[in-house]
Amino acid sequence: MTSMADPAAMFTERNRSYVRFVRSVLYPQGLRSYFLRSPRLRTGLRVLDAGCGTGILTLALHEACLRRGVPPVALDAFDLTPAMLDRFRETLAARVINGIATTQADVLHLEALPPSWTGYDLIVSASMMEYLPRPSLPDALAGLKARLNPGGSLVLFITRRNWLMNLMIGRWWESNLYDAGEIEGAFQRAGFSRVVFGSFPGFFRYLALWGYIVEAEA
């Protein structure tokens, strides 16, 4: 079994399984539903998806923006794993979606991003921070915070610690799990001024069994 110390290798091997898994629980639809109701979407946003993987979160946010008539000025996305990025780029080409920029980068080494990838109004991240060494979580959050505009927001979707997720995610997907206090503490150490926990709307409330939505202000 691939070691959790090498998430890029694991997701290179299992990227198709990952896509099937998240689709089976309607995770993409849940993300889209959240953003369709989010007050953070407005005209002219600069948005970054940190750890975009196969593009599930980026595409959900993109579709929500189009449905609400508030297309972003910039929608950038990076991930550590080339195989995940390749799959994302294939999806963009197949759907003829333009205007989404992608690159390979590590959230703990953001200096590798293009110089223009800063000054964001909104940074989003889903199911990626769990694969960092636990002590590195505040550093990753602080690095993303430095790329936000004053008053910008970071919305994080992250796996919660409970017995079900320990079986489904912690063991099979070799992921760290967090409780609310650990997450809030990491955001505070990263220098965020306000941290609240959001929720999936309506039908998708069952996704709360999986994880937290953390809404933080720079």
C-alpha positions in Angstrom: 0.0 0.0 0.0 1.2 3.5 -0.8 2.5 5.4 2.2 0.6 8.5 3.2 4.0 10.2 3.1 3.7 10.2 -0.7 0.2 11.4 -1.6 1.2 12.2 -5.1 2.1 8.6 -5.7 -1.1 7.4 -4.2 -3.3 9.7 -6.3 -1.4 8.9 -9.4 -2.2 5.2 -8.8 -5.8 5.8 -7.6 -7.0 8.9 -9.4 -9.8 7.0 -11.3 -10.9 5.3 -8.1 -11.0 8.7 -6.4 -13.3 10.2 -9.0 -15.6 7.2 -8.8 -15.7 7.4 -5.0 -16.5 11.2 -4.8 -19.2 10.9 -7.5 -20.8 8.0 -5.7 -21.6 10.2 -2.7 -22.6 13.2 -4.9 -19.8 15.3 -3.6 -19.5 17.5 -6.7 -23.2 18.3 -6.6 -22.9 19.1 -2.9 -20.1 21.6 -3.5 -22.0 23.2 -6.3 -25.1 23.5 -4.1 -23.0 25.2 -1.4 -21.6 27.8 -3.8 -25.0 28.5 -5.4 -26.0 29.8 -2.0 -22.7 31.4 -0.9 -22.7 35.2 -0.3 -19.0 35.1 -1.3 -19.7 34.8 -5.0 -19.9 38.1 -6.8 -18.9 39.7 -10.1 -15.2 40.2 -10.7 -13.8 37.7 -8.3 -10.2 36.4 -8.5 -10.4 32.8 -7.3 -7.7 30.2 -6.5 -8.3 26.5 -6.0 -5.5 25.1 -3.8 -5.1 21.4 -4.4 -7.5 21.1 -7.3 -7.0 17.4 -8.0 -9.2 16.4 -10.9 -11.0 19.7 -10.8 -14.1 18.7 -8.8 -14.2 21.9 -6.7 -13.1 24.2 -9.5 -15.8 23.0 -11.8 -18.5 23.1 -9.1 -17.6 26.7 -8.3 -17.3 27.6 -12.0 -20.8 26.3 -12.7 -22.2 28.0 -9.7 -20.8 31.3 -10.9 -22.2 30.9 -14.3 -25.7 29.9 -13.0 -25.7 33.0 -10.8 -24.4 35.3 -13.6 -21.2 36.3 -11.7 -18.3 34.9 -13.8 -14.9 35.3 -12.1 -12.2 37.5 -13.6 -9.7 34.8 -12.8 -10.0 31.2 -11.8 -6.7 29.6 -11.2 -6.0 26.1 -9.8 -2.9 24.1 -8.8 -2.2 20.6 -7.6 0.8 18.5 -6.6 0.0 15.4 -8.7 0.5 15.6 -12.5 -1.9 12.7 -13.1 -4.7 14.5 -11.4 -4.0 17.7 -13.3 -3.9 15.8 -16.6 -7.3 14.4 -15.9 -8.6 17.9 -15.0 -7.2 19.3 -18.2 -8.8 16.5 -20.3 -12.2 17.4 -18.6 -11.8 21.1 -19.4 -11.0 20.3 -23.1 -13.9 17.8 -23.4 -16.3 20.4 -22.0 -14.8 23.2 -24.0 -14.3 25.3 -20.8 -11.8 28.1 -21.3 -10.3 30.6 -18.9 -9.3 28.3 -16.1 -5.5 28.3 -15.6 -3.8 25.2 -14.0 -0.3 24.5 -12.8 1.6 22.0 -10.7 2.7 23.2 -7.3 3.0 22.2 -3.6 0.9 24.2 -1.1 3.9 24.2 1.2 6.1 25.8 -1.6 3.9 28.4 -3.1 6.9 30.3 -4.5 6.6 28.0 -7.4 3.3 29.5 -8.5 3.4 32.1 -11.3 4.1 35.6 -10.0 0.7 36.9 -11.0 -1.1 34.3 -8.8 -1.8 36.5 -5.9 -4.3 39.1 -4.8 -7.2 36.7 -4.7 -10.6 37.6 -3.3 -11.4 33.9 -2.6 -9.3 30.8 -2.1 -10.9 27.4 -1.9 -9.5 24.0 -1.1 -11.2 20.6 -0.8 -9.9 17.3 0.5 -6.2 18.3 0.2 -5.0 19.6 3.5 -5.6 16.2 5.1 -2.6 14.9 3.2 -0.1 17.4 4.7 1.9 16.5 7.8 -0.3 17.6 10.7 2.2 20.2 12.0 2.3 21.8 8.6 -1.4 22.7 8.4 -1.0 26.2 9.9 1.9 26.9 7.6 -0.1 25.9 4.5 -3.0 28.1 5.6 -0.7 31.1 6.3 0.8 30.7 2.9 -2.6 30.9 1.3 -3.6 33.8 3.4 -0.7 35.8 2.1 -2.2 35.5 -1.4 -5.5 36.9 -0.4 -6.5 40.5 -0.8 -7.3 42.4 2.4 -10.8 41.2 3.4 -10.5 38.1 1.2 -11.8 34.7 2.2 -10.6 31.1 2.4 -13.2 28.3 2.2 -11.8 24.9 3.2 -13.6 21.6 2.9 -11.8 19.1 5.2 -12.5 15.6 6.6 -13.7 15.4 10.1 -12.6 12.9 12.7 -15.2 10.3 13.5 -15.4 6.5 13.5 -17.0 6.3 10.0 -14.5 8.6 8.4 -11.7 6.7 10.1 -12.8 3.6 8.2 -13.8 5.2 4.9 -11.1 7.9 4.6 -8.5 7.5 7.2 -7.6 3.9 6.4 -8.5 3.5 2.7 -7.4 7.0 1.6 -4.6 7.2 4.2 -5.8 10.7 5.3 -5.4 12.7 8.4 -8.7 13.5 10.2 -9.4 16.6 12.3 -11.9 17.8 14.9 -13.3 21.3 15.0 -11.0 22.5 17.7 -7.8 21.4 15.8 -9.0 23.1 12.7 -10.0 26.4 14.4 -6.6 26.4 16.2 -4.7 26.0 12.9 -6.6 28.9 11.3 -5.9 31.1 14.4 -2.2 30.2 14.3 -2.2 31.1 10.6 -3.4 34.6 11.4 -7.0 34.5 10.1 -9.2 37.1 11.8 -12.5 35.2 11.8 -13.3 31.5 11.5 -16.8 30.0 11.2 -18.1 26.6 10.2 -20.6 26.5 7.4 -22.9 23.8 6.2 -24.0 22.0 3.1 -27.6 23.0 2.2 -30.8 21.0 1.9 -30.5 17.5 0.5 -26.7 17.6 0.8 -26.6 18.0 4.6 -25.6 14.3 4.9 -22.1 15.4 3.7 -21.6 16.8 7.2 -20.9 13.2 8.2 -17.8 13.4 6.0 -16.4 16.8 6.8 -16.4 20.4 7.8 -16.8 23.6 5.7 -14.5 26.2 7.2 -15.1 29.9 6.2 -12.2 32.1 7.2 -11.6 35.8 6.7 -8.1 37.2 6.2 
